[in-house]
Amino acid sequence: MDIEQLKTFLEVERMRNFRKAAENLCISPSAISARIRQLEQTLGLALFRRDRQKVSLTPAGERFERHARFILGAWERAHEEIALSDQVDKRLTVAGVTSLWEILLQDWLNNIHCNAPLIGLRAEASAYEGIVQKLEQGSIDLGFLYEPPQLRDMVVQEVGDVSLIMVSEEKNISVDDALSEGYIRVDWGTQFTSLHEDYFPQRPIAAVRANIASIALGLIDNCGGAAYLPTSLVNEKLEQGKLFKVEDAPEIPLKAYAIFHMHGEHRNLIEQLLHTL
């Protein structure tokens, strides 16, 4: 088994087509087939079902996919660490849900990058499930989430409060009207969903949903409507009179958490950096 075989396997899995995978990897379809065949021979298992219309994973292929990503990720991190050893003292891989990058993490990362150039950084925006999986695998050093997972040997540290308010481009709009006229439902996680349903059990189903605050904000700016957005993100527009708070809509508070390995080699550094967040 080699790294190119793993990359090929994951590209075929992503595209579900040998020819398209070959185009993306700039090799011939026959080379793709040969790499997959060699990988299957090494494992002693068929990884793909092949027919004229599509390619799909076998049960063995589905189980192998997670391990292939872990092995490839570990290889890339090892290669980067060795290649950059003359330039940086330590290297951290940080992942957070996308909305936290928008409202909390970007300035923190900027500060580290500008003031601690000997710390090499790899930053990722990912979904909750992906971050939890990478924490379990040890493929990231530090994760940021709204809802801390129940994982063994992890330190969970609260790092911030996120205040969500309903805003609209229309002044003096009632919450009932805001929910029915162009409301954009932003996915802020399970805790937000539960509170949202408690507050608005009879609400209409939102025609538009988003998982990133900036998408909802862009839609409101250009097309009107309302959404729950972080106070820190909309303060300037509220002051300029470009947005208005829906006064009878309840504020929904969330907390942001940092999660890292209790026995990780970078624990001391992580704790120092979190003090600046």
C-alpha positions in Angstrom: 0.0 0.0 0.0 1.3 3.5 -0.8 0.1 7.0 -0.5 -0.7 7.4 -4.2 -3.0 4.4 -4.0 -4.8 6.0 -1.0 -5.2 9.3 -2.9 -6.6 7.4 -5.9 -9.0 5.4 -3.8 -10.4 8.6 -2.2 -10.7 10.4 -5.5 -12.6 7.5 -7.1 -14.8 7.3 -4.0 -15.5 11.1 -4.3 -16.2 11.1 -8.0 -17.7 7.6 -8.2 -16.2 7.4 -11.7 -12.8 6.1 -12.8 -12.5 8.4 -15.8 -13.4 11.6 -13.9 -11.0 10.6 -11.1 -8.3 10.0 -13.7 -8.9 13.5 -15.2 -8.6 15.1 -11.8 -5.4 13.3 -10.9 -3.9 13.9 -14.4 -3.3 10.2 -15.0 -4.8 7.7 -17.4 -7.9 5.6 -16.6 -5.8 2.5 -16.9 -3.4 3.8 -14.2 -6.4 4.5 -11.9 -7.6 0.9 -12.4 -4.1 -0.5 -11.8 -3.7 1.5 -8.5 -7.1 0.4 -7.2 -6.4 -3.2 -8.2 -3.1 -3.2 -6.4 -4.7 -1.7 -3.3 -7.4 -4.4 -3.4 -4.8 -7.1 -3.8 -2.9 -5.7 -0.8 -6.0 -5.7 1.4 -7.4 -8.9 -0.1 -10.8 -7.2 -0.4 -12.9 -5.7 -3.2 -13.3 -2.0 -2.5 -15.6 -1.0 -5.4 -18.5 -2.4 -7.3 -18.1 -1.5 -10.9 -20.7 -1.3 -13.7 -21.2 0.8 -16.8 -23.3 3.5 -15.1 -21.5 4.1 -11.8 -18.9 3.0 -9.3 -20.0 2.4 -5.7 -18.2 1.3 -2.5 -18.5 -2.3 -1.2 -19.1 -2.7 2.5 -15.3 -3.2 2.9 -14.7 0.0 0.9 -17.1 1.9 3.2 -15.2 0.7 6.2 -11.8 1.4 4.6 -12.7 5.0 3.6 -12.4 6.4 7.1 -9.0 4.7 7.7 -7.7 5.9 4.3 -8.5 9.5 5.2 -6.8 9.1 8.6 -3.6 7.5 7.1 -3.4 10.1 4.4 -4.0 13.0 6.8 -1.3 11.6 9.2 1.1 11.3 6.2 0.5 14.9 5.1 0.9 16.2 8.7 4.2 14.3 9.1 5.5 15.6 5.7 4.6 19.2 6.6 6.2 18.9 10.0 9.5 17.6 8.7 9.6 19.9 5.7 8.9 23.0 7.9 11.2 21.9 10.8 13.7 24.6 9.9 11.0 27.3 9.7 8.7 26.7 12.7 9.1 25.3 16.2 5.7 23.8 16.6 2.8 23.1 14.2 -0.9 23.1 15.2 -3.9 21.9 13.3 -7.1 23.7 14.3 -10.6 23.1 13.2 -13.8 24.9 14.0 -17.4 25.0 12.7 -17.6 27.6 10.0 -19.8 30.1 11.9 -17.2 30.3 14.7 -14.5 31.3 12.2 -16.7 34.2 11.2 -17.4 35.6 14.6 -14.7 34.5 17.0 -11.7 32.5 15.6 -10.5 34.5 12.6 -9.1 37.4 14.7 -7.6 34.9 17.2 -5.8 33.1 14.3 -4.7 36.4 12.8 -3.1 37.3 16.1 -1.2 34.1 16.4 0.0 34.2 12.8 1.2 37.8 13.1 2.8 37.6 16.6 4.0 34.0 16.8 5.6 33.2 13.4 7.4 30.2 14.7 4.1 28.4 15.2 3.0 26.7 12.0 -0.7 26.6 11.5 -3.2 24.5 9.6 -6.7 25.8 9.9 -9.9 24.1 8.8 -13.6 24.9 8.7 -15.7 21.8 9.1 -19.0 20.4 10.2 -19.6 19.2 13.8 -19.3 15.5 12.9 -16.1 16.0 11.0 -14.4 17.8 13.9 -15.5 15.2 16.4 -14.2 12.4 14.2 -10.8 14.2 13.7 -10.5 14.7 17.4 -11.1 11.0 18.0 -8.6 10.1 15.4 -6.0 12.6 16.6 -5.8 14.2 13.2 -6.4 17.7 14.7 -4.9 19.3 17.8 -7.7 21.6 18.7 -11.4 21.8 17.8 -14.0 24.6 18.4 -17.7 23.7 18.7 -20.9 25.0 20.2 -21.7 21.7 21.8 -18.9 19.7 23.3 -18.9 16.0 22.5 -18.6 13.3 25.1 -15.1 12.1 24.3 -12.6 10.3 26.6 -9.3 12.0 27.5 -10.3 15.4 26.2 -10.2 18.8 27.8 -13.3 20.9 27.2 -12.8 24.6 27.9 -15.4 27.3 27.5 -14.0 30.1 25.4 -16.8 32.5 24.6 -20.4 33.5 24.6 -22.3 34.0 21.4 -25.4 36.1 21.6 -27.9 35.5 18.8 -30.6 38.1 18.0 -33.2 38.2 15.4 -32.6 41.0 12.9 -34.5 42.3 9.9 -34.1 44.9 7.2 -37.5 46.2 8.2 -38.0 48.5 11.1 -40.5 47.8 13.8 -41.5 44.4 12.4 -43.2 42.0 14.7 -41.6 38.6 15.4 -44.6 36.8 13.8 -44.2 38.9 10.6 -40.5 38.4 10.6 -40.9 34.6 10.8 -43.4 34.5 8.0 -42.0 37.1 5.5 -38.6 35.9 4.1 -37.3 34.3 7.3 -33.9 32.6 6.8 -33.3 29.7 9.2 -29.6 29.6 10.2 -28.4 26.3 11.5 -26.7 27.0 14.8 -26.6 23.4 16.1 -28.8 21.2 18.3 -29.1 23.5 21.3 -30.2 26.5 19.1 -32.7 24.3 17.3 -34.2 23.1 20.6 -34.6 26.6 21.9 -35.9 27.9 18.6 -38.6 25.3 18.5 -39.6 26.0 22.1 -39.9 29.7 21.4 -41.7 29.4 18.1 -43.7 26.1 18.1 -46.2 27.3 15.5 -43.7 29.0 13.2 -44.0 28.6 9.4 -41.3 26.4 7.7 -38.6 28.7 6.5 -38.2 28.5 2.7 -34.5 29.3 3.0 -31.9 27.7 5.2 -28.2 28.4 5.7 -25.4 27.0 7.8 -23.2 30.1 7.6 -24.1 33.5 9.1 -22.6 35.5 6.2 -24.9 33.7 3.7 -28.0 34.8 5.7 -26.6 38.3 6.1 -25.9 38.6 2.4 -29.5 37.5 1.5 -31.0 40.0 4.0 -28.8 42.8 2.6 -29.8 42.1 -1.0 -33.3 40.6 -0.8 -34.7 41.5 2.7 -35.9 39.1 5.3 -34.9 38.2 8.9 -32.6 35.7 10.7 -31.0 35.0 14.0 -27.4 36.3 13.7 -24.6 37.0 16.2 -24.7 40.5 17.8 -21.0 40.9 17.0 -21.6 40.4 13.3 -24.5 42.8 13.0 -23.7 45.6 15.5 -22.3 47.9 12.8 -25.3 47.5 10.6 -27.6 48.1 13.5 -25.8 51.3 14.4 -26.0 52.4 10.7 -29.7 51.7 10.5 -29.2 49.1 7.8 -30.6 46.4 10.0 -33.1 46.4 12.9 -33.5 44.2 15.9 -36.8 42.4 16.1 -37.6 43.6 19.5 -40.2 41.0 20.6 -38.0 38.1 19.5 -36.0 36.5 22.4 -32.3 36.5 22.5 -30.8 33.0 22.2 -27.4 32.6 23.9 -24.8 30.0 22.9 -21.4 29.1 24.3 -18.3 28.2 22.3 -16.0 25.5 23.5 -12.4 24.5 22.7 -11.7 20.7 22.8 -8.2 19.3 22.8 -6.4 16.1 23.9 -5.6 15.8 27.6 -2.3 14.1 26.9 -1.5 15.9 23.6 2.0 17.0 23.0 0.9 20.6 22.4 -1.4 20.9 25.4 0.6 23.6 27.2 0.9 25.7 24.0 -2.8 25.4 23.3 -3.7 26.5 26.8 -1.5 29.5 26.4 -3.0 30.4 23.1 -6.6 30.0 24.4 -5.9 32.7 27.0 -5.6 35.2 24.1 -9.0 34.2 22.7 
